[in-house]
Amino acid sequence: MKDWVADYITKQKAALDAIPADAVARLVEKLRQAHREDRQIFVFGNGGSAANASHFATDLGKGASDKLGKRFRVLSLNDNVSWLTALGNDYAYADVFAGQLQNYGRPGDLALTLSVSGNSPNCVKAIEWANANGLHTIALVGAKRGRLAEIAQDVVVIPDTHYGRVEDAHMGICHLLCYAFIEQVELTPT
């Protein structure tokens, strides 16, 4: 067991080391622009990625916003269970995120999805809708890349297929995006 744990930790460090700093810095700038322009930021995913989306919305909407004077307008599309289940039941599970974006999304807003496979049908459909309607689209994916890596405007790939390691790296990226505003004085208003 000790060897397995050590091997897992080594592979987790490799996944974290693979986070592209330049791509994350570009996403920080996209968030900064969205904040400056009072744009809405939508985040969503399935399973562990749904939990990461909710966690990210909390950290950006609270912690990062506390330093800025004006709050980020961020919403996890995973968090309204009655709406999710109504869309899934009445239409299809593939519509649970795009259906919400149809109500809220406006040109210039941001849609950020997290998907290890890059092929989650509900995430793909939402990003397709967002692209067609003038939102800026971002996908955090794993090594398989999937359809999301082909259609999102900004893509960050973690070169691993292990769900736990990729989800951990994605959460690391989400924390980087938030702590850029919490810890970097040059990003806060003067």
Backbone as a ProteinNet text record, in pm:
[ID]
protein_1_A
[PRIMARY]
MKDWVADYITKQKAALDAIPADAVARLVEKLRQAHREDRQIFVFGNGGSAANASHFATDLGKGASDKLGKRFRVLSLNDNVSWLTALGNDYAYADVFAGQLQNYGRPGDLALTLSVSGNSPNCVKAIEWANANGLHTIALVGAKRGRLAEIAQDVVVIPDTHYGRVEDAHMGICHLLCYAFIEQVELTPT
[TERTIARY]
81.7	0	86.3	193.7	279.7	335.5	374.8	426.6	319.2	195.4	85.9	60.7	58.2	36.6	147.5	271	384.3	375.3	336.9	322.2	210	98.7	-13.8	29.3	99.2	145.5	240.8	329.6	422.3	345.2	243.9	163.1	78.2	31.1	-45.7	43	165.5	259	284.7	294.9	316.5	197	76.1	-43.1	-42.8	-7	-0.2	110.8	224.5	335.5	299.6	200.5	161	65.5	20.1	-69.9	6.8	-42.6	29.6	8.8	113.5	105.2	57.7	101.8	61.5	-88.6	-143.9	-287.6	-368.1	-322.4	-391.8	-384.6	-271.1	-257.9	-355.9	-375.7	-473.4	-615.3	-645.6	-778	-798.6	-694	-702.9	-741	-678.1	-709.5	-853.1	-901.9	-1042.2	-1137.1	-1105.5	-1187.5	-1179.7	-1062	-1044.6	-1128.9	-1128.1	-1208.7	-1357.7	-1399.3	-1540.1	-1582.8	-1495.4	-1524.4	-1536.5	-1442.7	-1441.4	-1567.3	-1612.1	-1727.5	-1859.5	-1854.7	-1973.6	-2044.7	-1965	-2018.5	-2052.2	-2143.7	-2179.8	-2081.8	-2043.8	-1955.4	-2033.8	-2048.3	-2119.2	-2017.9	-2028.7	-1940.2	-2025.4	-1977.4	-2056.9	-1973.6	-2018.9	-1955.2	-2038.8	-1992.4	-2063.2	-1979.5	-2046.3	-1976.5	-1880.1	-1754	-1651.6	-1631.4	-1648.8	-1636.4	-1750.3	-1868.2	-1978.9	-1942.9	-1883.9	-1840.5	-1734.3	-1641.4	-1538.9	-1600.8	-1702.9	-1769.9	-1834.8	-1901.8	-1965.1	-1860.4	-1753.1	-1644.3	-1583.3	-1558.1	-1500.4	-1593.3	-1723.5	-1818.3	-1817.1	-1806.9	-1800	-1673.9	-1559.8	-1432.8	-1421.7	-1470.7	-1463.7	-1566.5	-1686	-1793	-1774.4	-1702.6	-1681.5	-1538.3	-1445.6	-1306.8	-1240	-1247.9	-1184	-1254.8	-1386.8	-1463.5	-1436.2	-1404.6	-1380.3	-1269.2	-1172.9	-1058.3	-1084.5	-1196.2	-1213	-1306.4	-1386.7	-1479.7	-1608.6	-1601	-1717.9	-1711.4	-1822.4	-1823.1	-1828.5	-1765.2	-1780.1	-1924.8	-1978.4	-2110.7	-2089.3	-2090.3	-2057.3	-2167.5	-2198.8	-2306.2	-2266.5	-2277.2	-2259.2	-2393.3	-2397.4	-2521.6	-2556.2	-2474.6	-2500.5	-2586.1	-2607.4	-2654.8	-2806.1	-2882.8	-3027.9	-3085.6	-3101.2	-3141.5	-3278.5	-3373.4	-3506.8	-3505	-3424.9	-3417.4	-3343.9	-3234.4	-3159.3	-3247.9	-3322.3	-3403.7	-3522.8	-3578.4	-3687.9	-3639.7	-3524.9	-3470.6	-3435.3	-3371.8	-3335.1	-3455.8	-3560.7	-3681.3	-3764.9	-3786.4	-3876.9	-3813.9	-3682.3	-3612.6	-3516.1	-3393.8	-3292.8	-3180.9	-3106.7	-2995.5	-2892.7	-2882.5	-2789.4	-2826.9	-2948.1	-2995.6	-2984.9	-2934.5	-2943.6	-2862.3	-2754.1	-2674.3	-2711.5	-2727	-2766.9	-2903.1	-2992.5	-3124.4	-3117	-3027	-3010.5	-2942.2	-2844.9	-2777.1	-2874.8	-2973.9	-3073.6	-3148.9	-3165.7	-3231.8	-3138.6	-3013.5	-2922.6	-2812.2	-2762.2	-2642.6	-2664.8	-2568.5	-2571.3	-2435.9	-2433.1	-2304.9	-2204.8	-2081.7	-1976.4	-1960.6	-2060.3	-2048	-1947.4	-1909.1	-1815	-1885.5	-1856.2	-1903.5	-1780.3	-1760.2	-1643.7	-1691.6	-1646.5	-1684.3	-1563.3	-1586.2	-1483.1	-1528.5	-1444.1	-1479.7	-1352.4	-1331.4	-1209.6	-1205.6	-1318.1	-1321.7	-1325.1	-1380.2	-1399.1	-1516.5	-1592.1	-1702.1	-1837.5	-1851.3	-1980.6	-2085	-2189.7	-2285.5	-2349.2	-2378.8	-2442.1	-2345	-2217.7	-2116.6	-2090.9	-2081.5	-2060.4	-2175.1	-2298.5	-2414.6	-2417.5	-2382.3	-2380.8	-2273.3	-2156.2	-2048.8	-2084.2	-2146.7	-2193	-2293.1	-2388.2	-2487.3	-2417.1	-2324.5	-2253.1	-2175.9	-2106.5	-2033	-2126.7	-2241.7	-2337.2	-2403.4	-2395.8	-2465	-2371.5	-2245.1	-2152.8	-2089.3	-2098.2	-2028.7	-1885.3	-1795.1	-1658.2	-1654.4	-1597.5	-1603.6	-1466.1	-1466.2	-1344.6	-1372.1	-1276.7	-1289.9	-1162	-1178.5	-1069.5	-1094.9	-999.7	-1019.2	-897.2	-911	-801.1	-736	-649	-565.3	-643.7	-763.3	-842.8	-895.6	-893.9	-932.8	-1080.7	-1122.9	-1262.5	-1310	-1440.2	-1504.2	-1486.6	-1486.4	-1473.1	-1343	-1235.5	-1106.9	-1110.3	-1201.7	-1215.2	-1299.1	-1393.8	-1489.7	-1475	-1415.3	-1400.4	-1294.7	-1311.9	-1217.6	-1087.3	-1093.8	-975	-983.4	-875.2	-872.4	-746.9	-764.6	-651.4	-659.8	-553.2	-548.5	-453	-501.2	-415.2	-383.2	-255.6	-219.1	-221.5	-339.4	-359.5	-503.6	-532.2	-668.1	-731.7	-658.9	-709.2	-803.6	-927.7	-1027.7	-989.5	-944.2	-908.5	-796.6	-691.9	-577.7	-614.7	-692.3	-732.1	-826.2	-922.8	-1012.9	-937.5	-837.9	-755.8	-679	-624.9	-551.9	-646.4	-767.2	-865.8	-900.5	-916.2	-945.3	-826.3	-705.6	-587.1	-591.2	-633.9	-648.3	-753.5	-865.9	-971.9	-922.1	-843.5	-786.4	-687.3	-607.1	-515.2	-593.3	-702.7	-782.6	-838.7	-879.3	-933.3	-824.1	-718.8	-612.7	-532	-540.4	-478.2	-537	-667.2	-732.7	-719.6	-705	-691.8	-551.2	-448.7	-311.2	-230.9	-278.9	-201.7	-253.3	-178.9	-218.8	-246.8	-169.9	-188	-321.5	-392.3	-522	-636.6	-608.4	-714.3	-718.5	-837.9	-847.1	-767.8	-726.7	-652.2	-742.2
-119.7	0	126.4	126.4	244.7	277.5	176.9	201.3	259.3	205.8	257.9	404.5	437.2	576.1	665.7	622.8	701.6	722.2	616.8	626.7	723.8	716.1	806.6	951.4	976.6	1112.4	1162.3	1076.3	1113.9	1153	1073.5	1103.4	1228.5	1252.4	1374	1497.3	1488.9	1600.2	1627.5	1522.2	1539.3	1610.3	1574.2	1641.1	1788.5	1819.5	1959.8	2035	1968.1	2030.6	2059.7	1987.1	2004.5	2121.5	2185.2	2300.5	2410.3	2452.4	2554.5	2695	2750.3	2881.9	2990.2	2985.5	3088.8	3082.7	2962.6	2948.4	2996.3	2965	3010.5	3163	3220.8	3367	3431.3	3368.2	3420.8	3414	3306.4	3294.8	3398.5	3427.1	3533.7	3664.3	3692	3815.4	3813.9	3699.4	3688.7	3718	3664.6	3692.3	3839.2	3895.8	4037.9	4124.7	4089.3	4162.6	4145.6	4023.2	3998.1	4078.8	4084.7	4162.5	4310.8	4361.2	4503.1	4539.7	4447	4473.1	4426.8	4380.3	4333.1	4219.9	4127.8	4010.7	3899.1	3815.4	3696.3	3584.2	3504.8	3389.9	3265.8	3171.6	3046.7	2933.5	2845.4	2729.9	2605	2492	2369.4	2247.5	2133.5	2005.2	1894.6	1771.4	1653.9	1584.8	1522.6	1444.7	1529.7	1484.8	1561.6	1698.4	1708.1	1837.9	1931.7	1876.7	1959	2016.8	1932.5	1980.3	2088.3	2068.5	2169.8	2299.1	2289.7	2409.4	2487.4	2416.2	2482.2	2547	2475	2525.8	2651.5	2647	2761.2	2883.1	2862	2973.6	3036.7	2953.6	3004.3	3087.7	3033.6	3103	3232	3230.3	3350.5	3453.4	3407	3498.1	3557.3	3486.1	3535.4	3580.8	3485.1	3517.1	3615.1	3587.2	3676.5	3811	3809.3	3933.6	4023.8	3964	4043.2	4146.2	4117	4206.6	4314.3	4304.1	4388.8	4507.1	4508.2	4619.4	4598.5	4538.1	4501.1	4349.5	4282.7	4137	4075.9	3959	3880.5	3833.5	3833.9	3778.4	3636	3538.8	3400.4	3308.5	3208.1	3114.7	2975	2877.8	2738.1	2685.3	2635.8	2582.5	2445.6	2395.2	2267.4	2281.4	2399.9	2417.1	2430.1	2447	2455.1	2318.5	2232.2	2093.1	2083.8	2165.4	2155.5	2193.6	2294.7	2333.8	2227.4	2177.5	2070.9	1950.4	1906.9	1786.6	1813.5	1933.4	1966.8	1962.7	2022.9	2020.7	1878.6	1803.9	1666.3	1578.6	1595.9	1514.7	1554.9	1684.8	1731.5	1736.6	1751.4	1754.8	1637.2	1659.6	1553.1	1599.5	1503.2	1540.6	1624.7	1605.4	1685.1	1832.7	1866.5	2005.3	2079.3	2014.4	2076.4	2205.3	2219.9	2342.8	2441.6	2393.8	2482.9	2545.1	2468.1	2520.8	2638.4	2632.9	2745.4	2864.1	2834.9	2943.6	3019.8	2951.8	3018.8	3125.3	3104.1	3203.7	3317.7	3284.7	3381.3	3435.6	3354.6	3391.2	3506.7	3596	3711.8	3724.6	3783.6	3803.2	3873.4	3823.9	3880.5	3810.7	3732.4	3654.7	3541.6	3474.3	3361.9	3232.7	3125.6	2991	2903.6	2853.8	2771.5	2633.1	2530.5	2394.8	2313.2	2215.2	2122.5	1982.5	1907.4	1772.6	1693.6	1587.9	1508.1	1446.9	1392.4	1328.3	1430.5	1545.8	1645.4	1614.4	1511.8	1468.2	1463.5	1518.9	1515	1584.6	1511.8	1571.2	1700.6	1711	1833.4	1951.1	1924.8	2031.6	2074.2	1976.1	2006.3	2090.4	2049	2122.7	2265.8	2283.1	2417.1	2505	2448.8	2526.6	2558.4	2466.2	2495.4	2609.8	2606.7	2714.4	2846.1	2840.9	2962.6	3022.6	2938.7	2988.4	3054.2	2991	3042.7	3171.6	3201.1	3317.7	3422.6	3420.2	3528.7	3525.9	3413.1	3402.2	3358.3	3393	3342.6	3208.3	3106.5	2971	2919.3	2848.1	2794	2650.3	2560.5	2421.4	2375.5	2315.3	2246.8	2098.5	2028.9	1889	1805.1	1673.6	1580.8	1543.4	1442.9	1406.1	1362.5	1307.6	1265.5	1384.8	1500.1	1627.6	1631.3	1542.5	1534.3	1650.3	1652.1	1753.4	1893.3	1904.1	2037	2105.3	2028	2086.6	2139.1	2087.6	2133.1	2258.8	2277.8	2386.9	2503.8	2483	2594.4	2691.6	2817	2919.2	2916.5	2886.7	2867.8	2728.3	2653.1	2515.5	2494.9	2432	2391.7	2240	2172.6	2026.4	1979.4	1888.3	1818.8	1684.1	1655.4	1536.6	1406.4	1373.3	1251.2	1207.7	1078.9	1029	983.5	988.5	946.6	1055	1016.1	1115.5	1191.8	1123.4	1190.4	1290.4	1250.8	1341.4	1461.9	1438.6	1551.2	1645.1	1589.1	1674.7	1754.9	1693.3	1766.6	1879.1	1853.3	1957.6	2068.8	2031.1	2132.6	2221.5	2161.1	2241.9	2330.8	2280.6	2364.3	2486.1	2465.9	2578.3	2675.6	2623.5	2709.7	2791.3	2728.1	2802.8	2908.2	2875.3	2974.8	3095.8	3070	3179	3269.2	3209.9	3289.3	3361	3287.5	3347.1	3451.1	3451.6	3560.8	3694.2	3694.5	3818.7	3839.7	3733.2	3745	3791.2	3739.6	3762.7	3858.6	3890.9	3975.7	4119	4203.2	4342.1	4413.8	4383.9	4454.6	4424.6	4321.1	4289	4355.3	4412.3	4477.6	4625.8	4685.9	4829.2	4913.5	5029.5	5121	5227.4
0	0	0	77.6	84.2	-54.2	-132.2	-267.5	-358.6	-344.8	-427.1	-394.4	-266	-224.2	-277.6	-265.3	-314.8	-465.6	-538.9	-684.2	-721.4	-648.9	-673.8	-652.7	-545	-515.5	-623.9	-670.5	-778	-904.4	-938.3	-1057.6	-1037.8	-914.4	-887.5	-902.1	-854.4	-871.3	-1018.9	-1100	-1243.8	-1308	-1265	-1318.3	-1281.8	-1158	-1116.2	-1188.7	-1207	-1279.8	-1425.3	-1478.5	-1618.7	-1640	-1532.7	-1548.9	-1622.6	-1739	-1817.1	-1759.9	-1703.3	-1637.8	-1733.9	-1858.7	-1954.7	-1982.7	-1994.2	-2019	-1898.8	-1778.5	-1657.9	-1648.4	-1681.1	-1679.4	-1778.2	-1894.6	-1991.5	-1934.3	-1861.5	-1800.8	-1691.2	-1614.9	-1514.5	-1583.4	-1697	-1769.5	-1821.3	-1866.1	-1910.3	-1793.8	-1676.3	-1558.6	-1519.3	-1528.7	-1496.4	-1589.6	-1718.5	-1816.5	-1786.8	-1755.6	-1723.2	-1601	-1501.7	-1381.1	-1414.9	-1491.8	-1529.4	-1608.5	-1697.3	-1783.9	-1722.1	-1597.6	-1526	-1601.1	-1653.4	-1724.9	-1627.1	-1668.2	-1591.1	-1625.8	-1526.4	-1545.1	-1505.1	-1598.6	-1573.9	-1568.4	-1469.1	-1457.7	-1439.7	-1495.1	-1488.2	-1523.5	-1473.7	-1500.9	-1438.9	-1450	-1398.5	-1291.4	-1195.3	-1093.4	-1013.8	-1004.9	-933.8	-996.1	-1126.5	-1194.4	-1155.3	-1124.8	-1074.6	-938.7	-853.9	-722.3	-737.4	-830.2	-855.1	-905.9	-992.6	-1044.2	-930.1	-839.5	-725.6	-635	-609.4	-524.5	-588.4	-719.1	-788.9	-780.2	-802.3	-795.7	-656.8	-553.5	-417	-395.4	-435.7	-412.7	-493	-618	-700.8	-653.1	-621.1	-580.3	-442.2	-355.6	-220.1	-198.4	-191.9	-157.7	-253	-382	-479.8	-484.4	-471.3	-475.4	-355.6	-241.9	-120.9	-140.3	-227.6	-246.8	-351.6	-424.4	-541.8	-525	-421.7	-405.2	-481.4	-597.4	-677	-693.4	-679.5	-676.7	-816.8	-830.3	-952	-962.9	-1081	-1108.1	-1159.2	-1069.9	-1104.8	-1055.4	-1137.1	-1105.8	-1151.3	-1060.6	-1098.6	-1146.7	-1268.9	-1325.6	-1268	-1178.1	-1112.7	-987.8	-939.3	-802.5	-785.3	-891.9	-878.8	-916.5	-817.1	-840.4	-906.6	-864.9	-924.7	-1072.1	-1107.4	-1248	-1329.5	-1275	-1343.3	-1371	-1269.5	-1287.8	-1378.8	-1376.9	-1468.3	-1613.4	-1638.9	-1775.8	-1818.2	-1727.8	-1760.6	-1785.2	-1705.5	-1718.2	-1839.1	-1856.9	-1960.7	-2099.2	-2104.6	-2233.4	-2239.2	-2195.9	-2192.8	-2100.8	-2045.4	-1958	-2034.1	-2163	-2244.3	-2246.8	-2203.3	-2207.2	-2075	-1968.4	-1836.4	-1822.3	-1896.8	-1887.4	-1997.6	-2119.3	-2229.2	-2200.7	-2140.2	-2107.4	-2012.2	-1915.4	-1823	-1891.7	-1975.9	-2048	-2136.5	-2189.1	-2273.1	-2195.1	-2064.4	-1980.7	-1940.9	-1912.7	-1851.1	-1941.5	-2032.2	-2108.4	-2203.9	-2206	-2296.1	-2365	-2484	-2551.5	-2460.2	-2459.4	-2376.2	-2242.7	-2199.3	-2076.7	-2097.2	-1989.3	-1995.4	-1956.3	-2029.4	-1996.2	-1979	-1856.3	-1824.6	-1782.3	-1855	-1820.9	-1780.9	-1693.8	-1649.7	-1689.3	-1761	-1804.1	-1828.3	-1751.3	-1768.1	-1907.5	-1953.9	-2086.1	-2199	-2172.6	-2277.4	-2367.7	-2335.7	-2421.9	-2353.2	-2234.7	-2165.8	-2253.2	-2297.1	-2391.6	-2341.7	-2212.5	-2163	-2162.1	-2137.7	-2142.3	-2286.8	-2376.2	-2518.7	-2572.4	-2542.8	-2593.9	-2540	-2413	-2354.3	-2418.3	-2442.6	-2506.2	-2651.7	-2720.3	-2857.3	-2855.7	-2760.6	-2751.7	-2718	-2624.1	-2583.2	-2700.4	-2776.3	-2893.2	-2993.6	-3018.2	-3116.8	-3071	-2941.9	-2888	-2829.3	-2867.8	-2835.7	-2698.9	-2626.3	-2498.9	-2524.7	-2435.1	-2444.6	-2373.8	-2440	-2386.4	-2344.8	-2230.8	-2170.6	-2130.2	-2157.6	-2115.5	-2046.5	-1929.6	-1861.3	-1882.4	-1947.7	-1985.6	-1948.6	-1966.4	-1945.1	-2077	-2072.7	-2187.7	-2311	-2292.5	-2408.2	-2487.6	-2426.7	-2486.5	-2525.9	-2610.1	-2648.9	-2733.6	-2754.9	-2839.3	-2780.3	-2648.8	-2587.3	-2626.3	-2638.9	-2677.6	-2821	-2900.8	-3039.4	-3051.2	-2960	-2978.7	-2881.8	-2765.6	-2670.9	-2721.2	-2691	-2736.7	-2657.8	-2529.8	-2446.1	-2386.3	-2398.2	-2350	-2265.9	-2149.5	-2067.9	-2053	-2095.7	-2094.8	-1985.8	-1902.3	-1807.2	-1870.5	-1900	-1978	-1896.8	-1847	-1769.5	-1795.1	-1782.1	-1801.2	-1670.1	-1561.2	-1430.1	-1377.2	-1352.2	-1313.8	-1187.6	-1086.3	-961.5	-979.7	-1049.8	-1068.3	-1153.2	-1259.2	-1345.4	-1270.1	-1196.6	-1120	-1014.3	-951.2	-854.6	-922.7	-1039.8	-1113.2	-1157.2	-1201.8	-1239.4	-1120.4	-1001.9	-883.9	-850.8	-874.6	-857.1	-947.1	-1072	-1165.4	-1113.7	-1068.5	-1015	-896.1	-809	-696.8	-746.1	-844.7	-902.3	-954	-1024.5	-1081.2	-971.4	-860.6	-750	-672.5	-638.4	-555.9	-631.8	-764.3	-839.4	-794.9	-766.9	-724.1	-573.4	-497.4	-352.7	-313.4	-383.6	-342	-429.2	-548.1	-637.6	-632.3	-567.2	-545.8	-677.6	-781.3	-908.1	-976	-933.3	-989.6	-915.2	-800.1	-722.5	-756.8	-746.4	-777.9	-679.3	-725.2	-637.1	-579.1
[MASK]
++++++++++++++++++++++++++++++++++++++++++++++++++++++++++++++++++++++++++++++++++++++++++++++++++++++++++++++++++++++++++++++++++++++++++++++++++++++++++++++++++++++++++++++++++++++++++++++

